[in-house]
């Protein structure tokens, strides 16, 4: 039982961390792309 709970907890943590990292990466990339586009349009 304890082993099972530990497994569930561990999997949830891994999933959660992966989700947070993934969302941060997507947001970061979107921000960079957006800024690049704004700069490009203003300079162009």
mmJSON file of the N, C-alpha and C atoms, coordinates in Angstrom:
{"data_MODEL":{"atom_site":{
"group_PDB":["ATOM","ATOM","ATOM","ATOM","ATOM","ATOM","ATOM","ATOM","ATOM","ATOM","ATOM","ATOM","ATOM","ATOM","ATOM","ATOM","ATOM","ATOM","ATOM","ATOM","ATOM","ATOM","ATOM","ATOM","ATOM","ATOM","ATOM","ATOM","ATOM","ATOM","ATOM","ATOM","ATOM","ATOM","ATOM","ATOM","ATOM","ATOM","ATOM","ATOM","ATOM","ATOM","ATOM","ATOM","ATOM","ATOM","ATOM","ATOM","ATOM","ATOM","ATOM","ATOM","ATOM","ATOM","ATOM","ATOM","ATOM","ATOM","ATOM","ATOM","ATOM","ATOM","ATOM","ATOM","ATOM","ATOM","ATOM","ATOM","ATOM","ATOM","ATOM","ATOM","ATOM","ATOM","ATOM","ATOM","ATOM","ATOM","ATOM","ATOM","ATOM","ATOM","ATOM","ATOM","ATOM","ATOM","ATOM","ATOM","ATOM","ATOM","ATOM","ATOM","ATOM","ATOM","ATOM","ATOM","ATOM","ATOM","ATOM","ATOM","ATOM","ATOM","ATOM","ATOM","ATOM","ATOM","ATOM","ATOM","ATOM","ATOM","ATOM","ATOM","ATOM","ATOM","ATOM","ATOM","ATOM","ATOM","ATOM","ATOM","ATOM","ATOM","ATOM","ATOM","ATOM","ATOM","ATOM","ATOM","ATOM","ATOM","ATOM","ATOM"],
"id":[1,2,3,4,5,6,7,8,9,10,11,12,13,14,15,16,17,18,19,20,21,22,23,24,25,26,27,28,29,30,31,32,33,34,35,36,37,38,39,40,41,42,43,44,45,46,47,48,49,50,51,52,53,54,55,56,57,58,59,60,61,62,63,64,65,66,67,68,69,70,71,72,73,74,75,76,77,78,79,80,81,82,83,84,85,86,87,88,89,90,91,92,93,94,95,96,97,98,99,100,101,102,103,104,105,106,107,108,109,110,111,112,113,114,115,116,117,118,119,120,121,122,123,124,125,126,127,128,129,130,131,132],
"type_symbol":["N","C","C","N","C","C","N","C","C","N","C","C","N","C","C","N","C","C","N","C","C","N","C","C","N","C","C","N","C","C","N","C","C","N","C","C","N","C","C","N","C","C","N","C","C","N","C","C","N","C","C","N","C","C","N","C","C","N","C","C","N","C","C","N","C","C","N","C","C","N","C","C","N","C","C","N","C","C","N","C","C","N","C","C","N","C","C","N","C","C","N","C","C","N","C","C","N","C","C","N","C","C","N","C","C","N","C","C","N","C","C","N","C","C","N","C","C","N","C","C","N","C","C","N","C","C","N","C","C","N","C","C"],
"label_atom_id":["N","CA","C","N","CA","C","N","CA","C","N","CA","C","N","CA","C","N","CA","C","N","CA","C","N","CA","C","N","CA","C","N","CA","C","N","CA","C","N","CA","C","N","CA","C","N","CA","C","N","CA","C","N","CA","C","N","CA","C","N","CA","C","N","CA","C","N","CA","C","N","CA","C","N","CA","C","N","CA","C","N","CA","C","N","CA","C","N","CA","C","N","CA","C","N","CA","C","N","CA","C","N","CA","C","N","CA","C","N","CA","C","N","CA","C","N","CA","C","N","CA","C","N","CA","C","N","CA","C","N","CA","C","N","CA","C","N","CA","C","N","CA","C","N","CA","C","N","CA","C","N","CA","C"],
"label_alt_id":[null,null,null,null,null,null,null,null,null,null,null,null,null,null,null,null,null,null,null,null,null,null,null,null,null,null,null,null,null,null,null,null,null,null,null,null,null,null,null,null,null,null,null,null,null,null,null,null,null,null,null,null,null,null,null,null,null,null,null,null,null,null,null,null,null,null,null,null,null,null,null,null,null,null,null,null,null,null,null,null,null,null,null,null,null,null,null,null,null,null,null,null,null,null,null,null,null,null,null,null,null,null,null,null,null,null,null,null,null,null,null,null,null,null,null,null,null,null,null,null,null,null,null,null,null,null,null,null,null,null,null,null],
"label_comp_id":["UNK","UNK","UNK","UNK","UNK","UNK","UNK","UNK","UNK","UNK","UNK","UNK","UNK","UNK","UNK","UNK","UNK","UNK","UNK","UNK","UNK","UNK","UNK","UNK","UNK","UNK","UNK","UNK","UNK","UNK","UNK","UNK","UNK","UNK","UNK","UNK","UNK","UNK","UNK","UNK","UNK","UNK","UNK","UNK","UNK","UNK","UNK","UNK","UNK","UNK","UNK","UNK","UNK","UNK","UNK","UNK","UNK","UNK","UNK","UNK","UNK","UNK","UNK","UNK","UNK","UNK","UNK","UNK","UNK","UNK","UNK","UNK","UNK","UNK","UNK","UNK","UNK","UNK","UNK","UNK","UNK","UNK","UNK","UNK","UNK","UNK","UNK","UNK","UNK","UNK","UNK","UNK","UNK","UNK","UNK","UNK","UNK","UNK","UNK","UNK","UNK","UNK","UNK","UNK","UNK","UNK","UNK","UNK","UNK","UNK","UNK","UNK","UNK","UNK","UNK","UNK","UNK","UNK","UNK","UNK","UNK","UNK","UNK","UNK","UNK","UNK","UNK","UNK","UNK","UNK","UNK","UNK"],
"label_asym_id":["A","A","A","A","A","A","A","A","A","A","A","A","A","A","A","A","A","A","A","A","A","A","A","A","A","A","A","A","A","A","A","A","A","A","A","A","A","A","A","A","A","A","A","A","A","A","A","A","A","A","A","A","A","A","A","A","A","A","A","A","A","A","A","A","A","A","A","A","A","A","A","A","A","A","A","A","A","A","A","A","A","A","A","A","A","A","A","A","A","A","A","A","A","A","A","A","A","A","A","A","A","A","A","A","A","A","A","A","A","A","A","A","A","A","A","A","A","A","A","A","A","A","A","A","A","A","A","A","A","A","A","A"],
"label_entity_id":["1","1","1","1","1","1","1","1","1","1","1","1","1","1","1","1","1","1","1","1","1","1","1","1","1","1","1","1","1","1","1","1","1","1","1","1","1","1","1","1","1","1","1","1","1","1","1","1","1","1","1","1","1","1","1","1","1","1","1","1","1","1","1","1","1","1","1","1","1","1","1","1","1","1","1","1","1","1","1","1","1","1","1","1","1","1","1","1","1","1","1","1","1","1","1","1","1","1","1","1","1","1","1","1","1","1","1","1","1","1","1","1","1","1","1","1","1","1","1","1","1","1","1","1","1","1","1","1","1","1","1","1"],
"label_seq_id":[1,1,1,2,2,2,3,3,3,4,4,4,5,5,5,6,6,6,7,7,7,8,8,8,9,9,9,10,10,10,11,11,11,12,12,12,13,13,13,14,14,14,15,15,15,16,16,16,17,17,17,18,18,18,19,19,19,20,20,20,21,21,21,22,22,22,23,23,23,24,24,24,25,25,25,26,26,26,27,27,27,28,28,28,29,29,29,30,30,30,31,31,31,32,32,32,33,33,33,34,34,34,35,35,35,36,36,36,37,37,37,38,38,38,39,39,39,40,40,40,41,41,41,42,42,42,43,43,43,44,44,44],
"pdbx_PDB_ins_code":[null,null,null,null,null,null,null,null,null,null,null,null,null,null,null,null,null,null,null,null,null,null,null,null,null,null,null,null,null,null,null,null,null,null,null,null,null,null,null,null,null,null,null,null,null,null,null,null,null,null,null,null,null,null,null,null,null,null,null,null,null,null,null,null,null,null,null,null,null,null,null,null,null,null,null,null,null,null,null,null,null,null,null,null,null,null,null,null,null,null,null,null,null,null,null,null,null,null,null,null,null,null,null,null,null,null,null,null,null,null,null,null,null,null,null,null,null,null,null,null,null,null,null,null,null,null,null,null,null,null,null,null],
"Cartn_x":[0.837,0.0,0.87,1.848,2.743,3.491,3.908,4.623,3.739,2.484,1.52,1.334,1.152,0.988,2.221,3.389,4.637,4.732,4.333,4.356,3.432,2.208,1.232,1.75,2.273,2.814,3.96,4.841,6.0,5.564,4.643,4.15,3.483,2.691,2.007,3.025,4.07,5.116,5.819,6.178,6.859,5.974,4.701,3.753,3.602,3.467,3.292,4.507,5.695,6.92,7.047,6.727,6.823,5.855,4.641,3.636,4.098,4.607,5.085,6.226,7.179,8.316,7.836,6.919,6.402,5.68,4.812,4.083,5.032,6.06,7.03,7.774,8.162,8.878,8.021,6.753,5.837,5.638,5.402,5.221,6.47,7.621,8.893,9.113,8.905,9.08,8.105,6.847,5.845,6.246,6.748,7.187,8.324,9.312,10.463,10.013,9.145,8.632,7.858,7.033,6.215,7.094,8.089,9.001,9.766,10.219,10.966,10.096,8.826,7.894,7.654,7.46,7.224,8.429,9.621,10.846,10.992,10.747,10.865,9.907,8.67,7.671,8.017,8.509,8.853,10.07,11.066,12.278,12.035,11.191,10.904,9.947],
"Cartn_y":[-1.205,0.0,1.252,1.283,2.439,2.595,1.448,1.446,2.039,1.618,2.097,3.612,4.093,5.528,6.298,5.747,6.408,6.505,5.42,5.398,6.465,6.525,7.512,8.927,9.157,10.466,10.839,9.893,10.116,10.438,9.649,9.875,11.239,11.599,12.891,14.027,13.888,14.906,15.063,13.931,13.955,14.608,14.204,14.787,16.289,16.67,18.07,18.894,18.404,19.107,19.215,18.128,18.135,19.162,19.199,20.149,21.585,21.875,23.222,23.611,22.7,22.97,23.2,22.36,22.452,23.783,24.145,25.402,26.591,26.533,27.617,27.754,26.612,26.616,27.214,26.783,27.285,28.789,29.24,30.668,31.449,30.93,31.591,31.714,30.614,30.627,31.602,31.607,32.499,33.953,34.252,35.604,36.042,35.164,35.477,35.725,34.832,34.996,36.304,36.594,37.797,39.052,39.087,40.227,40.39,39.268,39.308,39.888,39.467,39.964,41.463,41.905,43.323,44.154,43.697,44.409,44.444,43.318,43.205,44.165,44.22,45.095,46.567,46.894,48.28,48.738,47.863,48.208,48.161,47.215,47.06,48.15],
"Cartn_z":[0.0,0.0,0.0,0.884,0.95,-0.373,-0.917,-2.186,-3.294,-3.291,-4.279,-4.175,-2.946,-2.725,-3.176,-2.876,-3.26,-4.776,-5.455,-6.916,-7.494,-6.961,-7.437,-7.203,-6.012,-5.665,-6.602,-6.833,-7.687,-9.116,-9.634,-10.994,-11.11,-10.097,-10.111,-10.117,-9.298,-9.226,-10.562,-11.156,-12.455,-13.515,-13.543,-14.5,-14.271,-13.032,-12.68,-13.105,-12.777,-13.147,-14.655,-15.347,-16.802,-17.387,-16.842,-17.304,-17.101,-15.905,-15.586,-16.521,-16.694,-17.582,-19.008,-19.452,-20.807,-21.027,-20.079,-20.184,-20.183,-19.306,-19.229,-20.548,-21.12,-22.389,-23.497,-23.562,-24.584,-24.43,-23.194,-22.929,-23.31,-22.941,-23.217,-24.725,-25.435,-26.889,-27.538,-27.06,-27.613,-27.385,-26.178,-25.845,-26.754,-26.928,-27.778,-29.214,-29.72,-31.083,-31.219,-30.242,-30.255,-30.254,-29.359,-29.291,-30.593,-31.146,-32.399,-33.506,-33.558,-34.561,-34.399,-33.159,-32.884,-33.318,-32.931,-33.315,-34.826,-35.463,-36.915,-37.618,-37.139,-37.74,-37.521,-36.327,-36.026,-36.832,-36.964,-37.702,-39.205,-39.636,-41.062,-41.494],
"occupancy":[1.0,1.0,1.0,1.0,1.0,1.0,1.0,1.0,1.0,1.0,1.0,1.0,1.0,1.0,1.0,1.0,1.0,1.0,1.0,1.0,1.0,1.0,1.0,1.0,1.0,1.0,1.0,1.0,1.0,1.0,1.0,1.0,1.0,1.0,1.0,1.0,1.0,1.0,1.0,1.0,1.0,1.0,1.0,1.0,1.0,1.0,1.0,1.0,1.0,1.0,1.0,1.0,1.0,1.0,1.0,1.0,1.0,1.0,1.0,1.0,1.0,1.0,1.0,1.0,1.0,1.0,1.0,1.0,1.0,1.0,1.0,1.0,1.0,1.0,1.0,1.0,1.0,1.0,1.0,1.0,1.0,1.0,1.0,1.0,1.0,1.0,1.0,1.0,1.0,1.0,1.0,1.0,1.0,1.0,1.0,1.0,1.0,1.0,1.0,1.0,1.0,1.0,1.0,1.0,1.0,1.0,1.0,1.0,1.0,1.0,1.0,1.0,1.0,1.0,1.0,1.0,1.0,1.0,1.0,1.0,1.0,1.0,1.0,1.0,1.0,1.0,1.0,1.0,1.0,1.0,1.0,1.0],
"B_iso_or_equiv":[0.0,0.0,0.0,0.0,0.0,0.0,0.0,0.0,0.0,0.0,0.0,0.0,0.0,0.0,0.0,0.0,0.0,0.0,0.0,0.0,0.0,0.0,0.0,0.0,0.0,0.0,0.0,0.0,0.0,0.0,0.0,0.0,0.0,0.0,0.0,0.0,0.0,0.0,0.0,0.0,0.0,0.0,0.0,0.0,0.0,0.0,0.0,0.0,0.0,0.0,0.0,0.0,0.0,0.0,0.0,0.0,0.0,0.0,0.0,0.0,0.0,0.0,0.0,0.0,0.0,0.0,0.0,0.0,0.0,0.0,0.0,0.0,0.0,0.0,0.0,0.0,0.0,0.0,0.0,0.0,0.0,0.0,0.0,0.0,0.0,0.0,0.0,0.0,0.0,0.0,0.0,0.0,0.0,0.0,0.0,0.0,0.0,0.0,0.0,0.0,0.0,0.0,0.0,0.0,0.0,0.0,0.0,0.0,0.0,0.0,0.0,0.0,0.0,0.0,0.0,0.0,0.0,0.0,0.0,0.0,0.0,0.0,0.0,0.0,0.0,0.0,0.0,0.0,0.0,0.0,0.0,0.0],
"pdbx_formal_charge":[null,null,null,null,null,null,null,null,null,null,null,null,null,null,null,null,null,null,null,null,null,null,null,null,null,null,null,null,null,null,null,null,null,null,null,null,null,null,null,null,null,null,null,null,null,null,null,null,null,null,null,null,null,null,null,null,null,null,null,null,null,null,null,null,null,null,null,null,null,null,null,null,null,null,null,null,null,null,null,null,null,null,null,null,null,null,null,null,null,null,null,null,null,null,null,null,null,null,null,null,null,null,null,null,null,null,null,null,null,null,null,null,null,null,null,null,null,null,null,null,null,null,null,null,null,null,null,null,null,null,null,null],
"auth_seq_id":[1,1,1,2,2,2,3,3,3,4,4,4,5,5,5,6,6,6,7,7,7,8,8,8,9,9,9,10,10,10,11,11,11,12,12,12,13,13,13,14,14,14,15,15,15,16,16,16,17,17,17,18,18,18,19,19,19,20,20,20,21,21,21,22,22,22,23,23,23,24,24,24,25,25,25,26,26,26,27,27,27,28,28,28,29,29,29,30,30,30,31,31,31,32,32,32,33,33,33,34,34,34,35,35,35,36,36,36,37,37,37,38,38,38,39,39,39,40,40,40,41,41,41,42,42,42,43,43,43,44,44,44],
"auth_comp_id":["UNK","UNK","UNK","UNK","UNK","UNK","UNK","UNK","UNK","UNK","UNK","UNK","UNK","UNK","UNK","UNK","UNK","UNK","UNK","UNK","UNK","UNK","UNK","UNK","UNK","UNK","UNK","UNK","UNK","UNK","UNK","UNK","UNK","UNK","UNK","UNK","UNK","UNK","UNK","UNK","UNK","UNK","UNK","UNK","UNK","UNK","UNK","UNK","UNK","UNK","UNK","UNK","UNK","UNK","UNK","UNK","UNK","UNK","UNK","UNK","UNK","UNK","UNK","UNK","UNK","UNK","UNK","UNK","UNK","UNK","UNK","UNK","UNK","UNK","UNK","UNK","UNK","UNK","UNK","UNK","UNK","UNK","UNK","UNK","UNK","UNK","UNK","UNK","UNK","UNK","UNK","UNK","UNK","UNK","UNK","UNK","UNK","UNK","UNK","UNK","UNK","UNK","UNK","UNK","UNK","UNK","UNK","UNK","UNK","UNK","UNK","UNK","UNK","UNK","UNK","UNK","UNK","UNK","UNK","UNK","UNK","UNK","UNK","UNK","UNK","UNK","UNK","UNK","UNK","UNK","UNK","UNK"],
"auth_asym_id":["A","A","A","A","A","A","A","A","A","A","A","A","A","A","A","A","A","A","A","A","A","A","A","A","A","A","A","A","A","A","A","A","A","A","A","A","A","A","A","A","A","A","A","A","A","A","A","A","A","A","A","A","A","A","A","A","A","A","A","A","A","A","A","A","A","A","A","A","A","A","A","A","A","A","A","A","A","A","A","A","A","A","A","A","A","A","A","A","A","A","A","A","A","A","A","A","A","A","A","A","A","A","A","A","A","A","A","A","A","A","A","A","A","A","A","A","A","A","A","A","A","A","A","A","A","A","A","A","A","A","A","A"],
"auth_atom_id":["N","CA","C","N","CA","C","N","CA","C","N","CA","C","N","CA","C","N","CA","C","N","CA","C","N","CA","C","N","CA","C","N","CA","C","N","CA","C","N","CA","C","N","CA","C","N","CA","C","N","CA","C","N","CA","C","N","CA","C","N","CA","C","N","CA","C","N","CA","C","N","CA","C","N","CA","C","N","CA","C","N","CA","C","N","CA","C","N","CA","C","N","CA","C","N","CA","C","N","CA","C","N","CA","C","N","CA","C","N","CA","C","N","CA","C","N","CA","C","N","CA","C","N","CA","C","N","CA","C","N","CA","C","N","CA","C","N","CA","C","N","CA","C","N","CA","C","N","CA","C","N","CA","C"],
"pdbx_PDB_model_num":[1,1,1,1,1,1,1,1,1,1,1,1,1,1,1,1,1,1,1,1,1,1,1,1,1,1,1,1,1,1,1,1,1,1,1,1,1,1,1,1,1,1,1,1,1,1,1,1,1,1,1,1,1,1,1,1,1,1,1,1,1,1,1,1,1,1,1,1,1,1,1,1,1,1,1,1,1,1,1,1,1,1,1,1,1,1,1,1,1,1,1,1,1,1,1,1,1,1,1,1,1,1,1,1,1,1,1,1,1,1,1,1,1,1,1,1,1,1,1,1,1,1,1,1,1,1,1,1,1,1,1,1]
}}}
